[in-house]
Amino acid sequence: MPPTNSTPQPPTDRYARDVLNKGWQQQAKKVVPDIVLERGMVLEDASSGFCGAVTRWENGLVVLEGRGDKRRSFPIGHGLLLEGRPVLVKVPPRAPAAAQRTPGRTASGSVAGPTERAKVALPSRIYVEGRHDAELVEKIWGDDLRHVGVVVEFMDGIDDLSDVVAEFRPERGRRLGVLADHLVPGSKESRIAAGVAKGPYGSYVLVAGHPFVDVWQAVKPAKLGLQSWPHVPRGTDIKHGTCAALGWPHRDQADIARAWQRILATVTSWTDLERGLLTPVEQLIDFVTQDHLS
């Protein structure tokens, strides 16, 4: 037999590994990945099967919005699935206050004052059509509104505005401002606004609106790399139609929520918005605070 240069290998010891050694439980345990919450992220509750897009998180709970605008809250941590797989959900780290806006200016371009204690909200209110409108107003004018103590609330639509106004019962010191979509001459919205102005509370109600069919179009299209927002034929839901034209997923409400968060993420200051939205919002803030100016 010819000689060989291979080094002899020691015999295999089948008993070298002690299954009772420290750490054997962790070796067999599946590792659940950590994820940081993002608005628009679609999660599923492992227990109930409820699936929806993340809209917000607070006080140890994350709020998911599913089909039919149904919302449910779930504890942050274990128990949620991402794309069918268990995950450990965590809240994003809080950004330093100084990095959240340009020093000396709010997102709306106003001069930023010193940090203030929370104040009691004024009786006056601003109502906006739709949740996306409210989120956009909060992102740009939130600091200003907190400074003057005005709360913004969203309403489902403008069709029942007369009843909403009658229930609110505006008066001096308790004014109501309404931000309406597609407030252009000859529109249904303009007729409703005119009726409210002629009503018994007209002196203390201001309906101001932007010309866009949907508030998405108030964001400058260049922020998303577009020349212009796509034309959506009448009779087609504006949000679904926009997503379809841009090639974005639009099968269900979760897709629409993700699309909106994609748009909203591009907005950091008033310069990212069209003048058609800036003017009416500023008018409404002035209107609802004029009885309280010192």
N, C-alpha and C positions, 0 to 999 in steps of 0.2 A: 504494500500500500504506500503510495507516495506521501512524503511528509506534508503537513499543513501548517500554515502560519496563523491560523485563527486561535484566539485566546479562549481557553476553556471557560464556559459560563457556569456560575454556581447553580446548583439545583433549585428549582422553584419551591418556595415554602408556602404551601397553601394556607398555613395558619398564621402568617405574619401579620395580617390585619385583624385586629380585635374589634368586632362589631359593637362591643360595649365601651370602646374608647370614648372619651369626652368629645362631643360635637357630632356624633353619628346621626343625631336627630336632625340637625341643621343640614347635613349633607343630602338628606332625602327630602327636605322641605322645599316646595316650589317658591321661588322668589317672585313676589308681586311687584311690578314696576311702579314707581312713583310718577304721577303726572301733575302738572300745575294747571289749575283751572283757567279757561279762556272763554270769553263770551262767544256763543255760537257753537261751542264744542258739544257734540251729541253723546250723551251718556245714557245708560240703562240701569235701572235699579234691579239688582239681582233677585230680590225677594218678590216684588210685585210684577216685574216685567215692564214697568212704565218706562217709556223712552222719550227723550226730549232734548232740546237744545238748552245750554246753560244761558240764563238771562242775567243772573246776579248771584252773589253769595254774601251772607252776613250772619253774625251771631252763631257760627258753627254749622250753618245750613247752606246748601246750594239749591237754587230754584231752577227747575227744568220746565220748559214749555213744550208740550207735545201737540198732537193733532187737535184741531178745534180750539186752539189757544188755551187748552187746559194746562194749568200750572200746579206743580206739586213740589214740596220741599223735602230734602233728604239730608241726613247727617254727612258732613264732610269727613272723609277718611276711607275706611273699608266699606264694601257692600255695593259698589258701583262697577259697571262694566264699560269698557271702551272697545268698540268693535268686537263685542262678545267676549272680551278677556278681562279678568279681574284686575283692578288697579287700585292703588292707594292715592286718593285724591288729596291735593294740598292747595292752599290758597297761594297766590303769587306774593312775593315779597313786596312790602310797601315801599314805594319809591320815595326818596327824600323830597321833602316839600319844595326845596329850592329848584329841583329838577323838573317839576311838573309844569312850570310855565316860565315865560320870559320874565326875568327880574323886573319888578316895577310895573308889570302889566298883567291884566287878566286875559283869558283866552278871547274875550270879546273886544280887547283893545283898550279897556278902561284902565285908569291908573289904579294900581293895587294899593289898598290901604294896609295898615298894620293888622296883625291877627286879632280877631275880635272874639269875645265870648258869644256863645249861642244866644240868640235873642228870640223873643216870642214872635211868632208869625203874625203878620198883619191880617185883618179880616178879609182884605181884598185878595182875589185869586186870579190866576191866569189858567184858562183851560185850553188844551190843545187837542187836535184831532189825531188820535192814534199814539201808540206806544213809541214808535220810532221818532215821531216829532218831539215827544217829551224827552227822549234820550239825547237827541241832538241839541235841544234847547238847554238841557242840563249841562252838557259837555262844554258849550261855548259861553253860556250866560250864568252858569251855576254860581260862580263866585259873586257876581253882581246881585243875583236874586237873594242869596243868603245875606249879603250886606244890607239890603233894604228890607229883608224879612218877608219876601213874597214867595208863596208856594205855588208850584206848577202842578196841575193835575191833568190827566188825559181822559178824554171822553171818546166813546166808540164812533161817533159820527155827529154830523151837524143837523141831521133831519129833525131831531127833537129839541132843537136849541131853545125854542120858545118855552117848552116845559122845563128845561134845565134852568133857564133864567128865572122863571116864576118860582121854582123851588129855592133857588139861591137868594132871591129877594134883594137885589143890589140897592144900595142907598149911599148917601155921602159917607165916606170913610169905609165903605164896604163895596168897593167897585169890582166889576167883573170884566176881565179882558179875555177875548176868545181869538185864538189863532186858527184860521180856517185854511184848508187846502183849496186850490183852484178858485180863488175869489176873483173872478174876472167878470166884466159886464155881460149881462145876459145869462149868466150861469144860474143853476139852481141855488148855489151857495150865496150868490149876490142877492137873490130874491129873499132868501131866509134872513140874511143879515139886515136887509131893508125893513123887513117886517118887525124884527126885534128893535131896531132903532126907533120905529114909530110906536112901539108898545109903551106900557106904563113905566117901564124901568129904563127906557132908552137913554136917559141922561147919564146913567151910571153904568152903561154897558158899551164897550167898544169891541166890534168885530173887525179885526184886521186880518188880512190874509195874503198869502203869496200866490203867484200865478201858476204854480206847478201843479200838475195832476197829483203828484205824490212828492213827499218831502225828500225822497232820494234824489230827485232832480235839482234840489237846492244846493247839492254838493257840486262843485265845479268838476265837470267831466275830466278835465286834465289831471285831476288828482288820481284818477284810475287809469291814466294813459289813454283816454278817449278823446276824440275830436268833439263829440257831442253824445248826449244820451240817445239810445235807440228809439225810434218811433214805434209805439205800441198801438195797434189798431183798436178802435173803439169796440167795446164789448169784451175785450181781453183784460184780465186782471193785470194791473200795471206792474206789480212786482214780479209775478210769474212771467209776464211777457218780456220784461226787461232782462230777467235772468236767462230766458230762452234765447233772446237775441244776442246776449253776450257769451253764450255757451256755458253758463254756470248751471249747476244742479238746481232743480226747482220742483222736485217731485212732491215734497211735502213741506209743512211749516218749518221743520228743522232746517231744511235747505234754505228757505227764505230768511230764517234767523241768521244763518251763517253768512248769507249774502249781505245782509244789512251790517253785520259786524265787520265784514270786510270793507264796506264803504265807510262806516263810522270811524274805523281805525285810521283812515287817511286824513281825517279832520282834526286839526290841532289848534286852529285859531279862526277868527272871523274872516281872515283873508282866503280861507278855503271854501267859503260859501258865496252864493250869488247875492247880489244886492236885493233881489226880490224877496229874500227871506230876512235879511238883516234889518231893513227898514221897518217892517211891521212888528218885529219883536221889540225893537227899541221903542216904537210908539206905544206898545202895550205896557211895557215897564213904566214908562213915563205916566201913562194914564192911570194905572192902578195905584201909583204912589203919590199922586199929586195932592191928595188930602192930608198926607202925612209928612210932607216936606217941611223941614225946620227953617 
